[in-house]
Amino acid sequence: MATLQSLALASPVAQHLQHQTRSFSGSGSWAVNKSSYSLFNGQSLCLPRLRLPLIRRKLRTSGLVTMTVKPAIQFVQGADEQTVPDVRLTKSRDGTNGMAIFTFDQPSVFDSSAEVGDITGFYMIDEEGILQSVDVNAKFVNGKPERIEAKYIMRTPREWDRFMRFMERYANANGLQFVKK
């Protein structure tokens, strides 16, 4: 019994409430609660009615924290590609599917491949999530990496719309502009 009583009095909540009620000069009260039906001997707390709306108001103001993610392209997860690509878009006549072809000349992933690892895919990351493809080809000239070409295929209008939202964010973050040919 002594252990339960000391735990109840030593908890941070009990100590906080103890300090709070002392500052009200009599508006709150402490009483030892000994019940014949329970083996627990603790303290009862009576809070003034005026403080309850303030507590509720504080709970309502705490909300979710929204974080924005800078749109990025990665070939190795966790390592953003610094080279801005040339992007070509194709779309079927009926508008149900399309393809985006990204061409990176002298991509930075080749410079840091020893530290970050091998290319595992093509990842487009923004605040909505990740779009990914494994259709990635590297072009070599005289045995040295020169260019990467990645293809992203969109099979539904919904995938096309999602891709266009990513590209709008990526373009705004990197100073790109859409030019129709």
C-alpha positions in Angstrom: 0.0 0.0 0.0 2.8 2.4 0.8 4.3 1.8 -2.7 1.0 2.7 -4.4 0.6 5.8 -2.3 4.1 7.0 -2.9 3.8 6.4 -6.7 0.5 8.3 -6.8 2.0 11.3 -5.0 5.4 11.2 -6.8 3.9 11.2 -10.4 4.6 14.4 -12.4 0.9 14.9 -13.0 0.2 14.8 -9.2 3.1 17.2 -8.5 1.9 19.6 -11.2 -1.6 19.6 -10.0 -0.4 20.1 -6.4 1.5 23.2 -7.4 -1.5 24.4 -9.4 -4.0 24.2 -6.6 -1.7 26.0 -4.1 -1.7 29.1 -6.3 -5.5 29.3 -6.3 -5.6 30.0 -2.5 -8.4 27.7 -1.5 -10.3 27.2 -4.8 -8.9 23.6 -5.0 -8.6 21.1 -2.2 -6.8 17.9 -1.4 -8.2 15.1 0.7 -6.9 11.7 1.6 -9.4 9.1 0.3 -9.6 6.0 2.4 -12.3 3.7 1.2 -13.3 0.5 3.0 -13.8 -1.1 -0.4 -10.4 -0.4 -1.8 -6.8 -1.1 -0.7 -5.6 2.0 -2.4 -5.0 5.1 -0.2 -4.5 8.1 -2.4 -5.4 11.7 -2.7 -8.6 13.1 -4.2 -8.4 16.2 -6.3 -11.2 18.8 -6.6 -10.5 21.3 -9.4 -12.4 24.5 -9.7 -14.9 24.6 -12.5 -13.4 27.8 -14.0 -10.3 26.0 -15.1 -12.0 23.3 -17.2 -12.8 25.5 -20.2 -9.2 26.6 -20.4 -8.0 23.0 -20.5 -10.4 22.2 -23.2 -9.4 25.2 -25.2 -5.7 24.2 -25.1 -6.6 20.7 -26.3 -8.4 22.1 -29.3 -5.6 24.3 -30.5 -3.1 21.5 -30.6 -3.4 20.1 -34.2 -1.4 18.2 -36.7 1.9 19.7 -37.9 2.0 19.8 -41.7 5.5 19.5 -43.3 6.2 20.3 -46.9 8.8 18.2 -48.8 10.9 19.8 -51.4 10.3 17.9 -54.7 13.3 15.8 -55.6 14.5 13.2 -58.0 16.6 10.4 -56.7 18.4 7.4 -58.3 19.5 6.1 -54.9 17.0 6.5 -52.1 18.2 9.2 -49.8 20.5 11.0 -52.2 18.9 13.8 -54.3 20.0 14.3 -57.9 21.4 17.8 -58.3 21.3 17.8 -62.2 18.1 19.2 -63.6 16.8 16.9 -66.4 15.4 17.5 -69.8 11.9 16.1 -69.7 9.9 14.9 -72.8 6.2 14.0 -72.4 4.1 11.9 -74.7 0.4 11.1 -74.4 -1.9 8.8 -76.3 -4.6 10.4 -78.5 -7.4 9.2 -76.2 -5.5 10.6 -73.1 -5.6 7.3 -71.2 -1.9 6.8 -70.9 1.4 8.5 -71.5 5.2 8.5 -70.9 7.7 10.9 -69.5 11.3 10.5 -70.6 13.9 12.2 -68.3 17.4 12.8 -69.7 20.2 13.8 -67.2 23.5 15.0 -68.8 26.4 14.4 -66.4 24.2 13.5 -63.4 25.7 14.0 -60.0 24.8 10.4 -59.0 27.9 9.3 -60.9 30.1 11.5 -58.8 28.9 10.1 -55.5 28.1 6.5 -56.5 31.1 5.3 -54.4 29.6 6.8 -51.2 25.8 6.3 -51.7 25.8 3.0 -53.6 24.4 1.7 -56.9 21.5 3.1 -58.8 18.4 1.3 -57.6 15.7 3.0 -59.6 14.1 6.3 -60.5 12.3 8.0 -57.6 10.2 11.3 -57.8 9.5 12.5 -54.3 7.1 15.2 -53.2 4.6 16.0 -50.4 2.1 13.5 -51.9 4.5 10.6 -51.8 6.8 8.7 -54.2 6.5 8.0 -57.9 9.0 5.3 -59.1 10.2 3.5 -62.1 12.9 0.9 -62.7 13.3 1.8 -66.4 16.7 3.5 -66.1 19.5 3.4 -68.7 23.0 4.8 -68.5 24.9 5.9 -71.6 28.7 5.6 -71.6 31.1 7.4 -73.9 34.7 6.0 -74.0 34.0 4.0 -70.8 32.9 7.0 -68.8 29.3 7.6 -67.7 27.8 10.4 -69.8 24.0 10.4 -69.4 21.1 8.7 -67.7 17.7 8.2 -69.3 14.8 7.3 -67.2 11.2 6.5 -68.3 8.1 6.8 -66.3 5.0 5.3 -67.8 1.5 6.5 -66.8 -1.3 4.0 -67.6 -4.3 5.9 -66.3 -5.6 9.5 -66.3 -5.2 9.5 -62.5 -1.5 8.5 -62.8 -1.0 11.3 -65.4 -2.6 13.9 -63.1 -0.5 12.8 -60.2 2.7 13.0 -62.4 1.7 16.5 -63.6 1.2 17.7 -60.0 4.8 16.4 -59.2 6.2 18.1 -62.3 4.5 21.4 -61.4 6.1 21.3 -57.9 9.5 20.2 -59.3 9.4 22.9 -62.0 8.6 25.6 -59.4 11.4 24.4 -57.1 14.0 24.2 -59.9 13.0 27.1 -62.2 11.8 24.9 -65.1 9.4 25.9 -67.7 7.0 23.9 -69.9 7.5 24.4 -73.6 5.1 22.8 -76.0 6.6 21.7 -79.3 
